[in-house]
Every structure is written in C-alpha cells, then in structure tokens.
C-alpha cells in the first residue's frame, strides 16, 4: 500500500485526509495551521516538518490548497516538495488552480522523474466529509490507474479527462455552470417572492422539470432556512471565476455571463459576505428587491 503525504488541511483537505486514514492508508501531513495538523495526528496521521519532508516520506503526495500561488510555493518554494520528492513518486494536486500553473509545475517535477496529476474536486465540504466528491483528473493514464483507488476513497466519481491541466479546465467549466445556475436560482426566486408566490412551493413545482438541478436541490433548502454557512465560500468561487476569466482571455473567447456573476460576487464580498456560502448569491437580488426568499410561517 502506498505511503501518502497530504499537504493542506483546510475545509476540504481535512475531511479528505480523514477519509484516507479511515481507508487504512499511512498518512504524513503538513499544514501551516498547527491545530488542523494536531487533529489529524489524533486520528492516526504522522506530522511532517515541511512540504519537502512530506515528499521525502511519501510515494504519493496530495496537495489541497487555496490557489495557484500557494501550490507553486508548496511545490517549488523553500523546503518545497521538489526538494524532498523521490524519483518515481506521484504528485496529485487537488486544488482548483489555473491550468497553465498545473502544466508549469508538471514540467518542473518531470525533471525529477516525478509525474503530476491535476485532480480538482467538486461537491464542497459536505461531499468531502462523505467521501463522495466528483474528481476531475488530468495527466497520463498509466499514472491515473496507479492512484485511482486512492482517489476513490475521497470521491464517488473519479474521471480522467485528458492531459495535465485538463482537470482544472474541467473544474473551471464546472464552476462557471455552478455559479450561473445559483445566480439564476436567486434571480428567479426573488422574482417569484416579489410577485407574491410562495418560494418553497415554486421550488417544489419546478424541481422535477427541466429547471431542476443538483444546485437547486442543494441550495434552495438552505436559502429557505436563511442558512448561508459555507460549504463553498463566495470568496473561493470568486477565485475560480477569476481563473476561468483569465483562461478565457488567453483563449480569446467571450465570457459575458461569467463576468456578470463575478461582478455580483465581488459586490457581495465588498458587502462583507465573502465568507458566506455561494448560495448567498441570492442576497444580491434580495437586497435590490428589498425582499427575502424564506419559508413562510
């Protein structure tokens, strides 16, 4: 059984690492948050002193970090993975970052005879806890097959979508669709509530038709309860949409709807709601319409 290193024990990384421990894997962990490390050590993990230390003690190194700069620092920076990693190891970056960064890091790691996969996830904290994430993987098929069982302990859907960088391209497409879907839910439900309809009944009426979606079923119950506790924070979705817009610019394509939802999320962040769940996009529409979409008493 592979020895696994895990770097990044935040909202997503901590439950993902726990699921690997539950599956019986030997785990070496590192994070700048000592409290998070301590929790995993109590669960049976071994603490490392740095990212490079993790790499030196692991066959497979998983990273789960906020964005491209953090992943670059952990891989190439002081005491980084590249300085401790052994030839023949596999690095799996499960962060959501720019596809170009995935390709850049892969090239550097290949100089050490180390293969990298980019394997971002979708599903938020609830599915990270359940181990039912959707995992989108880019990289060589033979390497993917070696680690597929490991990924399967964290996700219910594990798909190889292409070469390195393809995982993050797929994640950007996913994040565009999710953002636009949630924005559409907010716009539609504020319209319904302002017109005097019961939003809960509207939701139940449309969820079985073409307007029904996983996003609708995940977010409407929270919205109706006024619950915006983060499963996936608005500020993190802003990060993903920025990567999507930057990639679109590189490719020379228009992203009109994505730009508009980005503006809405930025307005919410400026209003102090950046750490709320992205289902809170509806509050932009609620504020402008001076109405709240909630269960009727």
N, C-alpha and C positions, 0 to 999 in steps of 0.2 A: 504494500500500500504506500502511495506517495506521501512524503512529508510535505505539508503545506504551510506556506507563510502567508499571513494576511496583514495588510497594511491599510489602515483607515477604518476606524471603529465608530463611525457616526450613526445617524438614524438608520441608515440602510446597512452599513457594514457590520455593525454589532450583531443584529439578528442573523445575517448571512453566515458570519463566522460561527455563531452558536449552532446553526444547523449542520455545519461541517463537523463540529465536535460531537453532536448527537449521532451523526452517522459513523462515528468511530475513527475519524481521521486525527492524526497527530498534528497539532497546530501551534505555530510560533507566531506571535502577534506583536505589532508595534503601532503606536499612535502617539501624537503629542498630548493627548488627553489621558493623563495617568489614571484617572478614575475609570474610564472605559476599559483600559488595559487590565486594571485590577479586577473588574467584573468578569472578564474572560478568563483570567488566571484562576479565579474561584471556580469557574466552570471546567477547568482542566487544561487550559492553554498554557504555553510557556512564554514568558516575556522576553523580548529582544531589546537590545540597546539602541538599535538604529535600523533604518531600512536595509543598509548593507549587511547588517548582522542577520536580519531575517533571511536575506537572499543566500547567505553562506550556509544556512542551516536548513534549507528547503530545496525540494525538487521542483515544486510548483509555487510560484509567488503570485498572489492575488492582490491587486490594489483597488480600493474603492474610495475615491477622493472627490473633492468638490468640482474641480475644473482643470483645464489644460496646464496652467502654471504649476499647480500643486503636483500633478502627475509628473511633469518634467523635472521638478525639484526632487521628488522621491526617487525617480529613476536615474537621473544624471547628476544631481546636486551632491553637495558634501555628504559623505557617508551614504550615498545612494545605492540603489540596487546594483547598478552596473559595476560597482567596486567590490561587491561581495559575491555576485552570482557565479555559479559554476557552469562550465560548458555542458550543453545538453539539457539545461533547465528550461522551463516554460514560464513566461510571464503572462498573466491574464489580467489586463486592465478592464475592470468592470465599471469604471467611472464613465460619465457622459461628457465627452470632450470633443474637440474639433477633429474631424477625420484626418486632416493634414498633420496634426500632432501625433496621432497614432502611427502614421506612416514614418514620420521622422524618428520616433523612438524605436520603432521596429528596426530601422536601418542601423541605428547605433548598437542595438542589442545583438543583431546578427554578426557584428564584428567580434562579439564574444561567443559566437556559436550558440546563441540563445534565441529561441523563437518566441515571438509575442503574438498574442491574440487580443483583439479588442472585442469586449463582450458586455456592452452596456445592457441595463435591465429596465423593465417597465413593470409597474404594479404598486410602487410606493411601499411605505412601511408595513401595512397590513400583510401584503403578499411576501414581503421579505421575512416577516415573522413566521408565516405559514410555510415558507419554502416553496411558494407557487409562482414565483416571478416568471415573466417572459424574458428570455435571454437571447440576444441577437449577436451572433458571433462572426467576426471577420478574421481570416487567416488560413493557413494551409490545412487541408482536410485531414492529413495524417496526424497532425498535432491536435486538431479538434477531436478526433476519435480517441486519442490518448486520455484526454481530460473531460470527455463528455459526461462520464459518470460523476465526476466531482461537481460539475455544473448542475447536473440533475438533482443534486442534494439541496440546491438553492432555488431551483426553478422547475415549474411544471412543463414549460415549453422551452426547449433549447434547440435553436436553429442556426446552422451555418448558412450565411447569406452571401459570402463571397470572400475576396481577398482582404488583407489587412486594411482597416479603415471602413470596410463595408458595414461592420456592426454599428459604428457611430453614425454612418449615413442613414441606416435604417432607423436608429434611435431618433435622429433629427426629424425624419418623416413622421415617426410616431408622435413626437412632441408637438409638431405642427397640428396634426389631426386632433390630438387631445385638447390642445389649447383652443382651437377653433370650435370644437364640439362643446366645451364648457362655456365658452363665450356665447354660443348660440343658445344653450340652455338658459343662461342668465337673461339674455335679451328676450327670449320667448316667454319665460315665466314672469318676468316683470310686466311685460305686455298683458299677459293673462290676468295677473293680480290687479293691475291698474284698471283693467276693464271690469273688474268685479267678480271674476271667476275664482273658484277655489283652486289654488295651485296644486294641492295634493290630488284632487280629482282630475285635474288636467293631466298631471303626471301619470296617473293610473290609466287614463284613457289612451294616451299616446305611446306608452312604453312597449306595447305589443306590436306596434306598426313600424313603418319604415324609419320613423324618428327615434325609435328605441335604440339604445346603445349601452355598452358597458359603462361608459362615462355617465350617462343619465342615471342608471341604476346605482352607481357608486356615489354620485354627488347629490342627487335630489333629496334622499333621506337626510343627509347632513344639512343641506340648505334649509329644509323644512323645520329642522330642530334648531337652526341657528348655530350649528356646530362647525367651526372653522379651525378646529385643532388640526395641525398639519400632519398629513400623510405624505404630502409633497408640497413644499413651500413655494409660494409665489416667487420669491427671490431666486429660487433654484430654477424655476421654469423660465424666468427672465434670462438666466444664464444659457439655458438650452436654446431659447429662441434667438439669442444673440449669435450663438454658434451656427444656427440654421441660416440666419440672415447673412452672416459673413460668408458662409459656404455658397449661398445663392448668388452673392455678389461676385465671388470668384468664378462662378459658372456663367455669369451674365444673364440670370433669369429674374423675372419679376416675382415678388412675394407680397402682394398688396394686402391680403388678409392677415398674414403673419405680422406685417408691420403695424397694422391697426391694433391687433390684440397685444402686441408688445407695448404700444402706447398706453393701452388700458392697464396692463400690469405695472408699468412704470408709474402711472398715476396712483395706483393703489399702494405701491411701495412708498411713494412720496407722502401718502396719507397715513403712513405708519402701519400698513398691513402686509408688509413684505414677508413676514414670518408666518402668515396665515396659510391655510391650505389653499391650493389653487382653485378649489371650488368657490372660494371667496371672490372670484371674478364677478360674480353676480352683484356684489356690493357696489361696484362701479355703476351698474344700471339702477340699482335700488336708490343710490344717492341722487342720481339725476332725476328719477321719477318720484322721489320722496315717498317711497313705499317699501315695505319689507315683505319678502316672499316666505311666509312661515305657515305652519299648521294653524288652522282655525280652531279655537277653543270650543 
